[in-house]
Amino acid sequence: MPYCVHCGVELDATATFCPLCHTPVLDPAQPPDTVSPKPFPTQRGEVAPVAKQELALLVTAMLASVAVCCGILNLFLKPDRGWSLYVIGAAAMLWLWLVPPLLARGMHLLLRLLVDVAAVGLYVYLISVDLNGKAWFWGLAAPIILWGGAILLLLGLVLRVYRRSAITTLTILIGSVGVFLFGVEYLIDLWLYRAWDPSWSLVVLTICVGLVIPLIIVRRVPSLREEARKRFHM
């Protein structure tokens, strides 16, 4: 078995150059074997990317097929209940989540968030139609969905400004959960009792604050930050 004269790596009998340092192999006593297969690929192969338009069309066809089939089945199976609205709403929500971002990769954060919130709102609205609950949709569900969308927008903007380290991201996520649930209880109390009486959301918010404070301390102290990254492989 020959060896490279430059770096000393062991060479295969079919090698015409060193695979490590690319030094030509010149051995008149033992010319390279040009018949046997090489031990590694000589040509770079790449999988052809899937066309975005074709993938979007496939996803659209699949979701539309499920929605139409369930809608037709609903006409014969329990026609007095609009159970197919749950499936149709889920299909529409998935379509809005998947297809527009697929076709527009550079979609602005605000526009993408508006589409996602609208998808969730449409799904919950179709559920309210089946349950004859448009009052609770406009009075409770829609405000909660908008509140969640505002939290997500603020979360996305903050994560863009600050460096996306694991500790920073975890801190912001925990704080966002506490603020979101605090607002959810506020909206529920206003809808049910016309008055705000915080209870369980304060417990959740206190727990989130208790988790956020140590993370902020760890983030601010370099020695603790490095130790946390080593311990938790962040």
C-alpha positions in Angstrom: 0.0 0.0 0.0 1.6 3.3 -1.1 1.8 6.4 1.1 1.8 10.1 0.2 5.2 11.6 0.0 4.0 14.9 1.4 1.7 14.2 4.3 2.3 10.4 4.8 -1.4 9.4 4.5 -2.0 5.9 3.4 -3.2 5.8 -0.3 -5.5 3.4 -2.0 -4.2 1.6 -5.1 -6.6 3.5 -7.3 -5.5 7.0 -6.1 -4.0 9.4 -8.6 -3.7 12.1 -6.0 -3.7 12.3 -2.2 -7.2 12.8 -0.9 -5.8 14.8 2.1 -3.3 17.3 0.6 -4.0 16.7 -3.1 -0.4 15.8 -4.0 -0.1 13.9 -7.3 0.8 10.2 -6.9 3.8 9.4 -9.2 5.1 5.8 -8.8 6.6 4.3 -12.0 7.0 1.0 -10.2 3.3 0.8 -9.3 1.1 2.8 -11.6 -2.5 3.6 -10.3 -5.1 0.9 -10.7 -7.6 2.4 -13.2 -9.8 -0.7 -13.3 -10.9 -1.2 -9.7 -13.7 1.1 -8.3 -12.5 4.0 -6.2 -13.1 3.9 -2.4 -14.8 7.3 -2.4 -17.1 9.1 -4.9 -15.4 11.1 -7.6 -18.3 13.2 -8.6 -20.4 15.4 -6.3 -24.1 14.6 -6.4 -26.9 16.8 -5.2 -30.6 16.1 -4.8 -32.7 18.3 -7.0 -34.7 20.8 -4.9 -38.5 20.4 -4.9 -40.3 23.2 -6.7 -42.1 25.4 -4.2 -45.1 25.9 -6.5 -45.5 22.1 -6.9 -45.2 21.5 -3.2 -47.8 24.2 -2.5 -50.1 22.8 -5.1 -49.8 19.3 -3.5 -50.5 20.6 0.0 -53.5 22.6 -1.3 -54.9 19.6 -3.1 -54.5 17.3 0.0 -56.2 19.8 2.4 -58.9 20.7 -0.1 -59.7 17.0 -0.7 -60.0 16.3 3.0 -62.3 19.3 3.5 -64.5 18.5 0.5 -64.9 14.8 1.4 -65.8 15.6 5.0 -68.2 18.3 3.9 -70.0 15.8 1.6 -70.0 13.1 4.3 -71.6 15.6 6.7 -74.6 15.9 4.3 -75.4 12.2 4.9 -74.0 11.6 8.4 -75.6 13.7 11.1 -76.7 16.5 8.8 -78.2 18.4 11.8 -74.7 19.0 13.1 -72.0 20.9 11.3 -69.1 18.6 12.5 -67.4 19.0 9.2 -66.7 22.6 10.1 -64.0 21.4 12.5 -62.2 19.6 9.7 -62.7 22.4 7.2 -61.5 24.9 9.7 -58.4 22.8 10.5 -57.6 22.4 6.8 -58.0 26.2 6.2 -55.8 26.9 9.2 -53.1 24.6 8.0 -53.2 26.0 4.5 -52.7 29.5 5.8 -49.9 28.3 8.0 -48.0 26.4 5.3 -48.7 27.6 1.8 -48.2 31.4 1.9 -44.8 31.2 3.8 -43.8 28.5 1.3 -44.5 30.7 -1.7 -43.2 33.9 -0.1 -40.0 33.0 1.8 -39.2 36.7 2.4 -42.6 37.4 4.0 -42.4 40.2 6.6 -42.8 39.1 10.2 -45.9 41.3 10.8 -47.6 40.0 7.6 -46.9 36.4 8.5 -48.1 36.9 12.0 -51.4 38.4 10.7 -51.9 35.4 8.5 -51.3 33.0 11.3 -53.6 34.8 13.7 -56.3 35.1 11.0 -56.0 31.3 10.5 -56.6 30.6 14.2 -59.4 33.1 14.3 -61.1 31.4 11.3 -60.8 28.0 12.8 -62.3 29.1 16.2 -65.0 31.1 14.3 -66.1 27.9 12.4 -66.3 26.1 15.7 -68.5 28.9 17.1 -70.8 28.6 14.1 -71.4 24.9 14.9 -72.0 25.6 18.5 -74.1 28.7 17.9 -71.7 30.6 20.0 -70.9 33.7 18.0 -71.3 35.8 21.1 -68.5 34.1 23.0 -66.4 34.2 19.9 -66.5 38.0 19.5 -66.6 38.6 23.3 -63.9 36.2 24.5 -62.2 34.1 21.8 -61.3 36.9 19.4 -59.8 39.1 22.1 -57.7 36.2 23.4 -56.5 35.4 19.9 -55.6 39.0 19.3 -53.8 39.2 22.6 -51.8 36.1 21.8 -50.9 37.6 18.4 -49.7 40.8 20.0 -47.5 38.7 22.4 -46.1 36.7 19.5 -45.3 39.9 17.6 -43.6 41.5 20.5 -41.7 38.2 21.1 -40.5 38.1 17.5 -39.4 41.8 17.6 -37.5 41.3 20.8 -35.7 38.2 19.6 -34.6 40.0 16.5 -33.1 42.8 18.5 -31.3 40.7 21.2 -28.7 38.1 20.4 -30.4 34.7 20.1 -28.5 32.9 22.8 -30.3 29.9 24.4 -30.5 31.6 27.8 -31.9 34.8 26.4 -34.5 33.0 24.3 -35.6 30.9 27.3 -35.9 33.9 29.5 -38.0 35.8 27.0 -40.2 32.8 26.3 -40.9 32.1 30.0 -41.8 35.8 30.6 -44.1 35.9 27.5 -46.0 32.8 28.8 -46.6 34.5 32.2 -47.8 37.8 30.6 -50.0 36.0 28.1 -51.8 33.9 30.8 -52.2 37.0 32.9 -54.0 38.7 30.1 -56.1 35.6 29.4 -57.5 35.6 32.9 -58.2 39.3 32.6 -60.2 38.8 29.5 -62.1 35.8 30.9 -63.0 37.7 34.1 -64.3 40.7 32.0 -66.4 38.3 29.9 -67.9 36.3 32.7 -68.1 38.7 35.7 -67.6 42.2 34.2 -64.9 42.7 36.8 -61.3 41.7 37.2 -60.4 39.4 40.0 -56.9 37.9 39.4 -56.1 34.6 41.0 -54.5 31.7 39.1 -52.7 33.9 36.6 -50.9 35.7 39.5 -49.6 32.3 40.6 -48.4 31.5 37.1 -46.9 35.0 36.6 -45.1 34.7 40.0 -43.6 31.3 39.0 -42.5 32.8 35.6 -40.9 35.7 37.4 -39.2 33.4 39.8 -37.7 31.5 36.8 -36.8 34.6 34.9 -34.8 36.3 37.7 -32.1 33.5 38.0 -31.8 33.3 34.2 -31.2 37.0 34.0 -28.5 36.7 36.7 -26.9 33.8 34.9 -27.0 35.8 31.6 -25.4 38.8 33.3 -22.6 37.0 35.1 -20.0 35.6 32.5 -18.7 32.8 34.8 -22.2 31.5 35.6 -23.2 31.9 31.9 -20.2 29.8 30.7 -20.9 27.2 33.5 -24.6 26.9 32.4 -23.6 26.4 28.8 -21.2 23.7 29.7 -23.6 21.9 32.1 -26.6 22.0 29.7 -24.6 21.9 26.4 -26.2 25.2 25.2 
